[in-house]
Amino acid sequence: MSTSTHAYRAAILHSIADPAVVGIEASYEYFDDGVLVVENGLIKAVGHAVDLLPTLQGVAISQYPNALISPGFIDTHIHFPQTGMIASYGEQLLDWLNTYTFPTEQQFADKAHAAEVASIFLKELLRNGTTTALVFGTVHKQSVDAFFEACEVLNLRMIAGKVMMDRNAPDYLTDTPESSYADSRELIERWHGKGRLHYAVTPRFAPTSSPEQLSLAGELFQQYPDLYMHTHLSENRQEIEWVKGLFPERKGYLDVYDHYRLIGPRAVFAHGVHLCDDECKRLAETGSAVAFCPTSNLFLGSGLFDLPKLEAHGVRVGLGTDVGAGTSFSQLQSLNEAYKVMQLQGKKLDPFKSLYLATLGGARALYLDDKIGNFAQGKDADFVVLDYQATPLLSYRLAQATTLAEKLFALIMLGDDRAIKETFAAGNSVHKRD
C-alpha cells in the first residue's frame, strides 16, 4: 500500500484534558510555529516546526501564515431537516414544533428533497469547521439514507438516526412502535460502522413516543455494540410538566428514559437545562452525556444551562448548535453565546474550556475520543485552519492581544464562518474558503 504523507505548518492549538479537572495550563498544547503531520488520513505527529521539519525531507508542506490549526469542531446535537427553517420567528418550544418543525419535516418523505437538504447541511457544517455531528433525521428512513449517502462520499465521521414518533404529532409524521423498530434496525444494519458512520436510536422526546415505542427503542439500543441513543431532555418547563402528566408513574423526565433502558454510554440528551441533582448524579453514574445548546436555549427562551453544576457531578458535556432552533452552524458562535449564558448566572467560561467543549469534550461525550478531538498520534486527521485576518475587526483586535488566552477569546467572540479558512476530514480538504 502506498503511503501518503502531508504536513501543515501554522500556529497549532489542541486540548489534551478537561480544564475543570487538570487546571487551565495543563489542559492544552500550543505550538506558536507548529507542524501537523498527516499520514494516510491519520495524525502521525504534532510539534514545534524546529523539531519536526528536519524529519520531513521530501514531504509536501502546506503553510498558513496568520492562522491557527485546531481539531475539527464537534456538534453533539443538530437537526439536518431543520436547515430550511432556521431563524423562524416568535415561539417557545412546543408551539415552535407545531408551527414550524413538523410541517418542514413532512417534506422529507421525498428522498430527493432529503438529499438536496443533506448536501446543503453538510456544506454548512464544513464551512463552519464542524467535522463530526450527532444528527436528527426525520421519521422517514429515506431521510437517514440520504444523509449517510452524502456523508459517505466525503468520508465524514457522522452519527445520525431516524426519528421515532408514534403519538402527539401530526398523522403525516408518525410511525408505529413496530415500524419504527423495523425501519431503525434496517438502517442500523446498512449504516452503523460503515466507514466512519454510526447510528443513533432516536426517539424525538418522551412525549411523542408511547411506552410501547420507548420499550422497543430501549431494546434496539441494547442489541448492537457501540450504538448511540439521541433524544431531548428537560429543555423547557412546559415540556417537563407535560412529561409528568404522560408518565405519572415515573420519578421524573430522566427516569422515563432510564426505565426504558435508554441511558448509559453513548446516550446523549440534548439540553438538560432544568435538571435536579439526582438527575445529574444518575447521568454521571451511567456515563450518559448532555449536549449544551446555548443559541437554541436563548432563542426559544428555554433557560440557562448550568455547566458548573453538571461538571460538579461529573457529567459528560458536549456542545450543540441545535439548528434549526439554534441560530448558527458555527461552534464559535455557540461558544460566544455559551459565555453569555454563564455570565447571566454570575459564572465564567474560560476560552480554553470553550476549546475543550467544542473539540475533545464533544469527542468524550460521544465516546469517540480515541478517534477524534485532538491531535494525539493515530487519531483521524479532522482539523480546521482558522484565519486570524478573516475580518478587519478580528485582525485589528488580535493585533492588540498580548496572551494566547486573550487571542483565543477574541477569536471565539468575533469569529464565525468567515474565520474558517479550510476544513479537513480524514486528511482530505472538504472545504476551502473562496
C-alpha positions as CSV (number, residue, x, y, z in Angstrom):
1,M,0.0,0.0,0.0
2,S,1.4,3.4,-0.9
3,T,1.9,5.9,1.9
4,S,0.5,9.4,1.6
5,T,2.1,12.0,4.0
6,H,1.5,15.7,4.1
7,A,2.4,18.3,6.7
8,Y,0.7,21.6,7.7
9,R,2.5,24.5,9.2
10,A,0.9,27.2,11.3
11,A,0.2,28.0,14.9
12,I,-1.4,24.9,16.4
13,L,-3.6,24.5,19.5
14,H,-5.4,21.5,20.9
15,S,-6.9,20.3,24.1
16,I,-5.4,17.4,25.9
17,A,-7.5,17.3,29.0
18,D,-10.6,18.9,30.7
19,P,-9.5,22.3,32.3
20,A,-12.1,21.6,35.1
21,V,-10.1,18.5,36.1
22,V,-6.5,19.4,35.5
23,G,-6.5,23.2,35.5
24,I,-6.1,25.6,32.6
25,E,-2.4,25.3,32.0
26,A,-2.3,21.5,31.9
27,S,-5.3,21.3,29.6
28,Y,-3.8,22.2,26.2
29,E,-0.8,22.1,24.0
30,Y,0.2,25.1,21.9
31,F,2.9,25.5,19.2
32,D,3.4,29.1,18.1
33,D,5.2,27.8,14.9
34,G,3.9,24.3,14.7
35,V,3.7,21.4,12.2
36,L,0.9,18.8,12.0
37,V,2.0,15.7,10.1
38,V,-0.8,13.6,8.5
39,E,-0.2,10.1,7.1
40,N,-3.0,8.1,5.3
41,G,-5.7,10.2,6.9
42,L,-4.4,9.9,10.4
43,I,-2.3,12.1,12.7
44,K,1.3,11.0,12.6
45,A,2.9,13.8,14.7
46,V,2.4,17.3,16.0
47,G,5.0,19.6,17.4
48,H,7.3,22.6,17.0
49,A,8.4,23.3,13.4
50,V,12.1,23.5,14.6
51,D,11.8,19.9,15.8
52,L,9.7,18.3,13.1
53,L,10.9,20.0,9.9
54,P,14.3,18.1,9.8
55,T,12.3,14.8,9.8
56,L,10.2,15.7,6.8
57,Q,12.6,15.5,3.9
58,G,10.6,15.1,0.7
59,V,7.2,15.7,2.4
60,A,5.0,18.4,1.0
61,I,4.2,21.1,3.5
62,S,1.2,23.5,3.3
63,Q,1.9,26.8,5.2
64,Y,-0.7,29.0,6.7
65,P,0.6,32.4,7.9
66,N,-1.6,34.3,10.3
67,A,-3.6,31.2,11.0
68,L,-4.3,28.7,13.8
69,I,-4.9,25.0,13.2
70,S,-7.2,23.3,15.7
71,P,-9.1,20.0,15.8
72,G,-12.3,20.0,13.8
73,F,-15.3,21.1,15.8
74,I,-17.8,18.5,17.1
75,D,-21.6,19.3,17.3
76,T,-23.3,17.0,19.7
77,H,-26.9,17.9,18.8
78,I,-28.3,19.2,15.5
79,H,-31.3,18.5,13.2
80,F,-30.4,18.4,9.5
81,P,-34.1,18.6,8.3
82,Q,-34.5,21.9,10.0
83,T,-31.9,23.7,7.9
84,G,-34.6,25.4,5.9
85,M,-36.5,26.8,8.9
86,I,-33.6,28.2,10.9
87,A,-34.4,31.7,12.3
88,S,-38.2,31.1,12.4
89,Y,-39.9,33.8,14.5
90,G,-41.6,34.0,17.8
91,E,-42.4,30.7,19.6
92,Q,-41.2,28.7,22.5
93,L,-40.5,25.0,22.2
94,L,-43.9,23.3,21.9
95,D,-45.6,25.9,19.7
96,W,-42.4,26.1,17.7
97,L,-42.5,22.4,16.9
98,N,-46.2,22.5,15.8
99,T,-45.9,25.8,13.8
100,Y,-42.6,25.3,12.0
101,T,-40.9,22.0,12.7
102,F,-43.5,19.4,11.8
103,P,-44.6,21.0,8.5
104,T,-41.0,21.3,7.4
105,E,-40.1,17.7,8.3
106,Q,-43.1,16.4,6.3
107,Q,-41.2,17.2,3.1
108,F,-38.6,14.6,3.9
109,A,-40.9,11.8,2.7
110,D,-39.3,12.7,-0.7
111,K,-35.8,11.3,-0.8
112,A,-34.7,13.7,-3.5
113,H,-35.6,16.6,-1.2
114,A,-33.8,14.9,1.7
115,A,-30.7,14.5,-0.5
116,E,-30.8,18.2,-1.5
117,V,-31.0,19.4,2.1
118,A,-28.4,16.9,3.3
119,S,-26.0,18.4,0.7
120,I,-26.7,22.0,1.9
121,F,-26.5,20.9,5.5
122,L,-23.1,19.3,5.2
123,K,-21.7,22.2,3.2
124,E,-22.8,24.5,6.1
125,L,-21.2,22.3,8.7
126,L,-17.9,22.0,6.9
127,R,-17.9,25.8,6.0
128,N,-18.2,26.4,9.8
129,G,-15.4,23.9,10.6
130,T,-17.6,21.2,12.1
131,T,-16.3,17.7,11.1
132,T,-18.4,15.5,13.3
133,A,-22.0,15.8,14.4
134,L,-24.8,13.9,16.1
135,V,-27.7,14.4,13.8
136,F,-31.5,14.0,13.9
137,G,-33.2,12.8,10.7
138,T,-37.0,12.8,10.3
139,V,-39.4,9.9,10.9
140,H,-38.8,8.9,7.3
141,K,-36.0,6.3,6.9
142,Q,-35.1,7.7,3.5
143,S,-34.0,10.9,5.2
144,V,-31.3,9.0,7.0
145,D,-30.3,7.1,3.9
146,A,-29.9,10.4,2.0
147,F,-27.8,11.9,4.9
148,F,-25.5,8.9,5.2
149,E,-25.0,8.7,1.4
150,A,-23.9,12.3,1.3
151,C,-21.5,11.7,4.3
152,E,-20.0,8.6,2.7
153,V,-18.9,10.5,-0.4
154,L,-16.9,12.8,1.8
155,N,-15.7,10.1,4.3
156,L,-17.0,12.1,7.3
157,R,-17.3,10.8,10.8
158,M,-21.0,11.3,11.5
159,I,-23.8,9.9,13.7
160,A,-27.5,10.0,12.7
161,G,-30.8,8.3,13.2
162,K,-34.4,8.1,12.1
163,V,-36.8,9.8,14.4
164,M,-39.2,7.5,16.3
165,M,-42.5,9.2,17.0
166,D,-45.9,7.5,17.3
167,R,-48.1,10.0,19.2
168,N,-48.7,13.7,19.9
169,A,-47.6,14.6,16.4
170,P,-49.4,15.1,13.1
171,D,-50.5,11.9,11.4
172,Y,-48.2,12.6,8.5
173,L,-45.2,12.4,10.7
174,T,-46.0,9.4,12.9
175,D,-44.8,5.8,12.7
176,T,-45.7,2.9,14.9
177,P,-43.7,1.0,17.6
178,E,-43.3,-1.9,15.2
179,S,-42.4,0.1,12.1
180,S,-40.0,2.4,13.9
181,Y,-38.2,-0.7,15.3
182,A,-38.1,-2.4,11.9
183,D,-37.0,0.8,10.0
184,S,-34.3,1.6,12.6
185,R,-33.0,-1.9,12.6
186,E,-32.8,-1.9,8.8
187,L,-30.8,1.4,8.9
188,I,-28.5,0.1,11.6
189,E,-27.7,-3.0,9.6
190,R,-27.0,-0.8,6.5
191,W,-25.0,2.0,8.0
192,H,-23.8,1.5,11.6
193,G,-20.0,1.0,11.5
194,K,-19.8,1.5,7.7
195,G,-16.7,3.6,7.1
196,R,-16.8,6.4,9.7
197,L,-20.5,6.4,10.1
198,H,-22.5,5.5,13.3
199,Y,-26.2,5.1,14.0
200,A,-28.2,6.6,16.9
201,V,-31.6,5.2,18.1
202,T,-33.6,8.5,18.0
203,P,-36.9,8.8,19.9
204,R,-37.7,12.5,19.4
205,F,-38.6,13.0,23.1
206,A,-40.7,11.2,25.6
207,P,-44.0,13.0,24.9
208,T,-44.0,11.8,21.2
209,S,-43.3,8.2,21.9
210,S,-45.7,5.7,23.6
211,P,-44.5,3.4,26.3
212,E,-44.5,0.6,23.7
213,Q,-42.3,2.6,21.3
214,L,-39.9,3.6,24.1
215,S,-39.6,-0.1,25.1
216,L,-38.7,-1.2,21.6
217,A,-36.2,1.8,21.3
218,G,-34.5,0.6,24.5
219,E,-34.4,-3.0,23.1
220,L,-32.7,-1.7,20.0
221,F,-30.2,0.4,22.0
222,Q,-29.1,-2.7,23.9
223,Q,-28.9,-5.1,20.9
224,Y,-26.0,-3.6,19.0
225,P,-22.5,-2.8,20.2
226,D,-21.4,0.9,20.2
227,L,-24.8,2.1,19.1
228,Y,-25.9,5.6,20.1
229,M,-29.1,6.9,21.6
230,H,-30.1,10.6,20.9
231,T,-33.1,12.4,22.3
232,H,-34.2,15.6,24.2
233,L,-34.4,16.1,27.9
234,S,-35.6,18.9,30.2
235,E,-35.4,21.7,27.7
236,N,-38.5,23.7,28.6
237,R,-40.6,23.8,31.8
238,Q,-43.9,23.3,30.0
239,E,-42.4,20.3,28.3
240,I,-41.3,18.9,31.7
241,E,-44.8,19.3,33.1
242,W,-46.2,17.5,30.0
243,V,-43.9,14.6,30.6
244,K,-45.1,14.3,34.2
245,G,-48.7,14.2,33.0
246,L,-47.9,11.5,30.4
247,F,-45.8,9.3,32.7
248,P,-47.1,9.9,36.3
249,E,-45.6,6.6,37.5
250,R,-42.1,7.8,36.8
251,K,-40.0,9.9,39.3
252,G,-39.2,12.5,36.6
253,Y,-38.2,13.1,33.0
254,L,-34.9,11.3,33.0
255,D,-36.4,8.4,34.9
256,V,-38.7,7.8,31.8
257,Y,-35.7,7.1,29.7
258,D,-33.9,5.2,32.5
259,H,-37.0,2.9,32.9
260,Y,-36.9,2.1,29.2
261,R,-33.1,1.4,29.1
262,L,-32.4,4.5,27.1
263,I,-29.5,5.6,29.2
264,G,-25.8,4.8,29.5
265,P,-22.6,5.2,27.5
266,R,-23.3,6.8,24.1
267,A,-26.7,8.1,25.3
268,V,-26.8,11.8,24.5
269,F,-29.5,14.0,25.9
270,A,-29.9,17.4,24.3
271,H,-30.4,20.5,26.5
272,G,-30.7,19.4,30.2
273,V,-31.5,23.0,31.2
274,H,-33.7,22.1,34.1
275,L,-32.0,19.1,35.8
276,C,-32.2,18.3,39.5
277,D,-29.2,17.0,41.5
278,D,-30.5,13.4,41.4
279,E,-30.8,13.5,37.6
280,C,-27.2,14.9,37.3
281,K,-26.0,12.1,39.5
282,R,-27.8,9.5,37.5
283,L,-26.4,10.8,34.2
284,A,-22.9,10.8,35.6
285,E,-23.0,7.3,37.1
286,T,-24.4,5.8,33.9
287,G,-21.9,7.5,31.7
288,S,-24.6,9.4,29.8
289,A,-23.9,12.8,28.2
290,V,-25.7,16.1,27.8
291,A,-25.5,18.5,24.8
292,F,-25.2,22.2,25.8
293,C,-27.1,24.2,23.1
294,P,-26.7,27.9,24.1
295,T,-28.0,29.6,20.9
296,S,-31.1,27.4,20.9
297,N,-31.8,27.8,24.6
298,L,-31.7,31.6,24.3
299,F,-33.6,31.7,21.0
300,L,-36.5,29.6,22.4
301,G,-36.3,31.2,25.8
302,S,-35.8,27.8,27.4
303,G,-33.4,28.8,30.2
304,L,-29.8,28.9,31.2
305,F,-27.7,25.8,31.2
306,D,-25.8,25.3,34.5
307,L,-22.5,23.9,33.2
308,P,-20.6,24.1,36.6
309,K,-23.4,22.0,38.2
310,L,-23.1,19.2,35.7
311,E,-19.3,19.4,35.9
312,A,-19.5,19.1,39.7
313,H,-21.4,15.8,39.3
314,G,-19.0,14.6,36.6
315,V,-21.5,14.5,33.7
316,R,-20.0,14.4,30.2
317,V,-21.0,17.6,28.3
318,G,-20.6,18.4,24.7
319,L,-21.6,21.5,22.7
320,G,-24.5,21.6,20.3
321,T,-25.9,24.1,17.8
322,D,-29.4,22.6,17.7
323,V,-30.1,24.0,14.3
324,G,-32.9,24.9,13.4
325,A,-33.8,26.3,16.9
326,G,-30.2,27.2,17.2
327,T,-29.3,30.2,15.1
328,S,-25.9,29.4,13.7
329,F,-24.0,26.4,12.4
330,S,-20.8,28.0,13.8
331,Q,-19.5,26.5,17.0
332,L,-17.6,29.7,17.5
333,Q,-20.9,31.4,17.7
334,S,-22.2,28.7,20.0
335,L,-19.3,29.4,22.4
336,N,-19.9,33.2,22.1
337,E,-23.5,32.6,23.4
338,A,-22.3,30.0,26.0
339,Y,-20.0,32.6,27.5
340,K,-23.0,34.9,27.9
341,V,-25.2,32.1,29.4
342,M,-22.5,31.7,32.1
343,Q,-22.3,35.5,32.6
344,L,-26.0,35.7,33.2
345,Q,-25.5,33.2,36.1
346,G,-22.6,35.1,37.6
347,K,-20.1,32.4,36.3
348,K,-17.2,32.3,33.8
349,L,-16.4,30.3,30.7
350,D,-12.6,30.3,30.2
351,P,-11.5,30.2,26.5
352,F,-9.6,27.0,27.0
353,K,-12.7,25.4,28.4
354,S,-14.5,26.6,25.3
355,L,-11.9,25.0,23.1
356,Y,-12.3,21.7,25.1
357,L,-16.2,21.8,24.8
358,A,-16.0,22.2,21.0
359,T,-13.4,19.5,20.4
360,L,-12.2,17.0,23.0
361,G,-15.1,17.4,25.3
362,G,-17.5,16.7,22.5
363,A,-15.5,13.7,21.5
364,R,-15.6,12.3,25.1
365,A,-19.4,13.0,25.2
366,L,-19.7,10.8,22.1
367,Y,-17.1,8.2,23.3
368,L,-15.1,9.0,20.2
369,D,-12.1,10.5,22.0
370,D,-10.0,7.5,20.8
371,K,-10.7,8.7,17.2
372,I,-11.2,12.5,17.2
373,G,-11.0,15.6,19.4
374,N,-7.3,16.4,19.4
375,F,-4.0,15.7,17.7
376,A,-2.9,12.6,19.5
377,Q,-1.0,10.2,17.3
378,G,-3.2,7.8,15.4
379,K,-6.4,9.8,15.5
380,D,-8.4,10.9,12.5
381,A,-6.9,13.9,10.8
382,D,-10.0,16.1,11.2
383,F,-9.0,19.7,11.6
384,V,-9.6,23.3,10.7
385,V,-7.5,26.2,9.7
386,L,-8.7,29.4,11.4
387,D,-7.8,32.7,9.8
388,Y,-6.6,35.4,12.2
389,Q,-7.3,38.0,9.4
390,A,-10.8,36.8,8.4
391,T,-12.3,40.2,9.0
392,P,-10.8,43.7,9.5
393,L,-12.1,43.9,13.1
394,L,-10.8,40.4,14.0
395,S,-7.4,41.2,12.5
396,Y,-7.2,44.5,14.4
397,R,-8.4,43.0,17.7
398,L,-5.9,40.2,17.6
399,A,-3.1,42.6,16.9
400,Q,-3.8,44.1,20.3
401,A,-3.8,40.7,22.1
402,T,-0.8,40.0,24.4
403,T,-1.5,36.5,25.5
404,L,-2.8,33.2,23.9
405,A,-5.8,33.3,26.1
406,E,-6.7,36.8,25.0
407,K,-6.2,35.8,21.4
408,L,-8.4,32.7,21.7
409,F,-11.1,34.5,23.5
410,A,-11.3,37.3,20.9
411,L,-11.4,34.6,18.1
412,I,-14.3,32.9,19.8
413,M,-16.3,36.1,20.4
414,L,-15.6,37.7,17.0
415,G,-15.3,34.6,14.8
416,D,-17.9,32.8,12.7
417,D,-17.9,31.0,9.3
418,R,-15.6,33.7,7.8
419,A,-12.8,32.6,10.2
420,I,-12.8,29.1,8.7
421,K,-10.1,29.1,6.0
422,E,-10.1,25.4,5.3
423,T,-11.6,22.2,6.8
424,F,-10.1,18.7,6.6
425,A,-11.7,15.4,7.2
426,A,-9.5,12.2,7.4
427,G,-6.7,14.3,5.9
428,N,-8.7,15.5,2.8
429,S,-9.7,19.1,2.3
430,V,-13.5,19.2,2.3
431,H,-14.0,22.9,2.4
432,K,-11.8,25.8,1.3
433,R,-13.0,29.4,1.7
434,D,-13.3,31.4,-1.5
